Amino acid sequence: MHIRIGTRSSRLALWQAEYIQQLLQAADVTSELVLIETKGDQILDRSLAKIGSKGLFTQELEDQLRSGTIDIAVHSAKDLQSSLPADLSIIAFTERERVNDVLVSRDGSLSLTSGQAFTIGTSSTRRVAMLRHYCPHIKVVDMRGNLQTRLRKLDDGHCDALLLAYAGVHRMHYDDLIAEHLPISDFTPAVGQGSVAIEAADTLPLDKLAQVRSLTNHEPTEACLKAERAFLRRLEGGCSIPVFALATWAGEEISLTGGLISLDGADILRETFVGPPAQAEQLGHDLAEALLARGGDEILQSIREAL
Ligand SMILES: NCc1[nH]cc(CCC(=O)O)c1CC(=O)O
């Protein structure tokens, strides 16, 4: 069997695609990478929240899934919209890496908890809002681009540190630059953070679908991400909305913590629900409903007006 894998060409995207290739090789499935440029790779001068993130890093890959020039598309799970078009679906989620965010700097003594004042570069509305909430002494500057671009801006003095997902930093071998691991209790990660998702069109032959899924899907991660993504979907959030959620599989149950935060960091709502893995999506939906009823609808409204 031979699988054509569509991927963006950033170093992190290539790492993810090659990781999938390795998993496929275990059963003698050969594969090739098809590099695809997306709009998100081209537009580098505007903030993601302003462009409107729907499909920004996925549209061109999805076009090729439909035309059949690729069999599967590989994404960071957290970059995938919460609702996919009806003819496409996620057929696998890989086992999650550590999910937390990290402070990255050339100065290893920097810490967010120490009260030191310094400047952090990030373009994530979730991270900006959480910094305003938990670390009001920190100055935030907007910073887009892939990891390598951001590190160059860090070295050029645009900021003292970056706030990034551990998963990407580790996969790019920048562990030496980690000044601090942030606690998930405060800096709850974005939905899907740390997992690689495989997307396919409903025209993919069933034998390919079954083989790819059996070699790459991690069931506990899949159940957790289903809960998180159902939560995000109910809030109609893309990755530019400061919504966060983390599900963990413990014993016989899934524990889902999710919330949302106003852009200025003033209002934050966070709640944990527990339920059976077989009803992961219901759990995400119910948690979202509960937060909407507790003032989340007003926070969302203010976010939408501001973005
Ligand atoms: N939004 C960009 C993005 N998409 C996935 C990762 C990191 C790896 C992952 O969580 O899958 C990153 C960078 C970051 O947020 O630091």
The ligand as an SDF file (V2000), in Angstrom:
LIG
                    3D

 16 16  0  0  0  0  0  0  0  0999 V2000
   -0.5840   27.7700   16.2800 N   0  0  0  0  0  0  0  0  0  0  0  0
    0.6850   27.3060   15.7840 C   0  0  0  0  0  0  0  0  0  0  0  0
    1.0350   25.9740   16.3500 C   0  0  0  0  0  0  0  0  0  0  0  0
    0.3500   24.8740   15.9910 N   0  0  0  0  0  0  0  0  0  0  0  0
    0.8700   23.8020   16.7110 C   0  0  0  0  0  0  0  0  0  0  0  0
    1.9080   24.2770   17.5050 C   0  0  0  0  0  0  0  0  0  0  0  0
    2.7290   23.5130   18.4500 C   0  0  0  0  0  0  0  0  0  0  0  0
    2.5910   22.0280   18.4680 C   0  0  0  0  0  0  0  0  0  0  0  0
    1.2400   21.5090   18.8350 C   0  0  0  0  0  0  0  0  0  0  0  0
    0.6530   21.8810   19.8600 O   0  0  0  0  0  0  0  0  0  0  0  0
    0.7390   20.6680   18.0720 O   0  0  0  0  0  0  0  0  0  0  0  0
    2.0300   25.6460   17.2630 C   0  0  0  0  0  0  0  0  0  0  0  0
    3.0160   26.5730   17.8490 C   0  0  0  0  0  0  0  0  0  0  0  0
    2.6870   27.0470   19.2440 C   0  0  0  0  0  0  0  0  0  0  0  0
    1.5240   27.3000   19.5630 O   0  0  0  0  0  0  0  0  0  0  0  0
    3.6120   27.2100   20.0360 O   0  0  0  0  0  0  0  0  0  0  0  0
  1  2  1  0
  2  3  1  0
  3  4  1  0
  3 12  2  0
  4  5  1  0
  5  6  2  0
  6  7  1  0
  6 12  1  0
  7  8  1  0
  8  9  1  0
  9 10  2  0
  9 11  1  0
 12 13  1  0
 13 14  1  0
 14 15  2  0
 14 16  1  0
M  END
$$$$
